[in-house]
Amino acid sequence: MSTRTTRSSLKRGIDADDKMPSPKRSKSNTKKSTSKPKTTTTNENDPSPSCNEDNAPIAKPQDSDEKEEPITSPPKTLTLPESTGDIFAAPPNTLLIHACNTEGSWGAGIAKAFKDHYPSAYQIYNAHCRKHGAKLHATALLIPPSETKGPKHFVGCLFTSRSKGKKRDSPKQILEATGPAMRDLLRRVEECNAERDGEGESVGEVWMCKINSGLFGVNWEDTRAVLEGIEVEGGKVGEVKVVSREE
Ligand SMILES: Nc1ncnc2c1ncn2[C@@H]1O[C@H](COP(=O)(O)OP(=O)(O)OC[C@H]2O[C@H](OP(=O)(O)O)[C@H](O)[C@@H]2O)[C@@H](O)[C@H]1O
């Protein structure tokens, strides 16, 4: 019994089930389907024809003037698998992302831990804030491995709030800044890896704490929803591993 679904039989299937919404895929994203075609039970309400014994959709004769429908797939968006652990135990050349203010302060929370682990990176972040200030809001800073000892980690700063503590931006403002800041960081990663192509460390994995969810006081699920809406083109960073400490 043949279960392989070829594109043409799938296409025929889509044409045969002309009441069924045909999945849209772009030419470049079209993949031969290897999944078993869904078996459908026929009943008087089911508009789609029943599958034949090998489950391949029943082909219908192609009309000569039938137009080839362009097939496009939904845009690929950022995926954020979650796990528990220590973000600082990431493998070499991992990019570690946290949320920052534009005032040049890594004074508490995970930012303080970043300052302790990566003092040289902190100096770069602080100088960047002194130079640009609040204009950095909703942008990002990518800091290559800068320490003389310890693991070689890239540090990614997402400027999701202008200020910190009681003067921090509202959750709504922080969420509005989070999307553009992450898109800016992903762009910088692509540029960095293109420049380093083969010479020096490129960004490997991308890890992130549950940004905004502590001192910035934003519900993690709200931040997650914003990040999952970020479209990623092929070849760009498509996955950010979210690492949180054991509860
Ligand atoms: N070692 C570790 N490994 C893994 N996850 C860890 C961790 N340590 C903490 N977390 C978790 O990481 C999330 C973020 O928690 P945070 O409150 O730190 O950051 P946030 O993004 O809400 O806020 C940013 C502002 O806080 C800072 O403080 P200052 O402004 O300098 O005073 C900055 O500078 C900003 O301004 C929470 O889930 C923590 O459980």
Ligand as a Chemical Component Dictionary entry (heavy atoms), coordinates in Angstrom:
data_LIG
# 
_chem_comp.id                   LIG 
_chem_comp.type                 NON-POLYMER 
_chem_comp.pdbx_formal_charge   0 
_chem_comp.three_letter_code    LIG 
# 
loop_
_chem_comp_atom.comp_id 
_chem_comp_atom.atom_id 
_chem_comp_atom.alt_atom_id 
_chem_comp_atom.type_symbol 
_chem_comp_atom.charge 
_chem_comp_atom.model_Cartn_x 
_chem_comp_atom.model_Cartn_y 
_chem_comp_atom.model_Cartn_z 
_chem_comp_atom.pdbx_ordinal 
LIG N1  N1  N 0 21.171 33.363 36.626 1  
LIG C1  C1  C 0 19.962 33.351 36.021 2  
LIG N2  N2  N 0 19.720 32.428 35.050 3  
LIG C2  C2  C 0 18.530 32.406 34.411 4  
LIG N3  N3  N 0 17.526 33.266 34.666 5  
LIG C3  C3  C 0 17.733 34.189 35.643 6  
LIG C4  C4  C 0 18.941 34.284 36.359 7  
LIG N4  N4  N 0 18.835 35.326 37.243 8  
LIG C5  C5  C 0 17.597 35.834 37.085 9  
LIG N5  N5  N 0 16.937 35.150 36.125 10 
LIG C6  C6  C 0 15.591 35.364 35.615 11 
LIG O1  O1  O 0 15.685 36.323 34.568 12 
LIG C7  C7  C 0 14.419 36.949 34.417 13 
LIG C8  C8  C 0 14.632 38.456 34.294 14 
LIG O2  O2  O 0 14.616 39.011 35.580 15 
LIG P1  P1  P 0 15.268 40.415 35.958 16 
LIG O3  O3  O 0 14.383 41.013 36.994 17 
LIG O4  O4  O 0 16.686 40.249 36.321 18 
LIG O5  O5  O 0 15.244 41.289 34.639 19 
LIG P2  P2  P 0 14.065 42.053 33.909 20 
LIG O6  O6  O 0 14.263 41.752 32.467 21 
LIG O7  O7  O 0 12.703 41.784 34.493 22 
LIG O8  O8  O 0 14.404 43.578 34.232 23 
LIG C9  C9  C 0 15.535 44.172 33.641 24 
LIG C10 C10 C 0 15.964 45.342 34.498 25 
LIG O9  O9  O 0 16.466 44.863 35.708 26 
LIG C11 C11 C 0 17.895 45.067 35.778 27 
LIG O10 O10 O 0 18.072 45.840 36.910 28 
LIG P3  P3  P 0 18.615 47.328 37.138 29 
LIG O11 O11 O 0 17.807 48.156 36.217 30 
LIG O12 O12 O 0 20.041 47.264 36.741 31 
LIG O13 O13 O 0 18.396 47.699 38.540 32 
LIG C12 C12 C 0 18.305 45.538 34.408 33 
LIG O14 O14 O 0 19.359 46.444 34.416 34 
LIG C13 C13 C 0 17.047 46.113 33.836 35 
LIG O15 O15 O 0 16.920 47.464 34.111 36 
LIG C14 C14 C 0 13.574 36.510 35.612 37 
LIG O16 O16 O 0 12.700 35.485 35.203 38 
LIG C15 C15 C 0 14.615 35.968 36.574 39 
LIG O17 O17 O 0 14.095 34.951 37.412 40 
# 
loop_
_chem_comp_bond.comp_id 
_chem_comp_bond.atom_id_1 
_chem_comp_bond.atom_id_2 
_chem_comp_bond.value_order 
_chem_comp_bond.pdbx_ordinal 
LIG N1  C1  SING 1  
LIG C1  N2  SING 2  
LIG C1  C4  DOUB 3  
LIG N2  C2  DOUB 4  
LIG C2  N3  SING 5  
LIG N3  C3  DOUB 6  
LIG C3  C4  SING 7  
LIG C3  N5  SING 8  
LIG C4  N4  SING 9  
LIG N4  C5  DOUB 10 
LIG C5  N5  SING 11 
LIG N5  C6  SING 12 
LIG C6  O1  SING 13 
LIG C6  C15 SING 14 
LIG O1  C7  SING 15 
LIG C7  C8  SING 16 
LIG C7  C14 SING 17 
LIG C8  O2  SING 18 
LIG O2  P1  SING 19 
LIG P1  O3  DOUB 20 
LIG P1  O4  SING 21 
LIG P1  O5  SING 22 
LIG O5  P2  SING 23 
LIG P2  O6  DOUB 24 
LIG P2  O7  SING 25 
LIG P2  O8  SING 26 
LIG O8  C9  SING 27 
LIG C9  C10 SING 28 
LIG C10 O9  SING 29 
LIG C10 C13 SING 30 
LIG O9  C11 SING 31 
LIG C11 O10 SING 32 
LIG C11 C12 SING 33 
LIG O10 P3  SING 34 
LIG P3  O11 DOUB 35 
LIG P3  O12 SING 36 
LIG P3  O13 SING 37 
LIG C12 O14 SING 38 
LIG C12 C13 SING 39 
LIG C13 O15 SING 40 
LIG C14 O16 SING 41 
LIG C14 C15 SING 42 
LIG C15 O17 SING 43 
# 
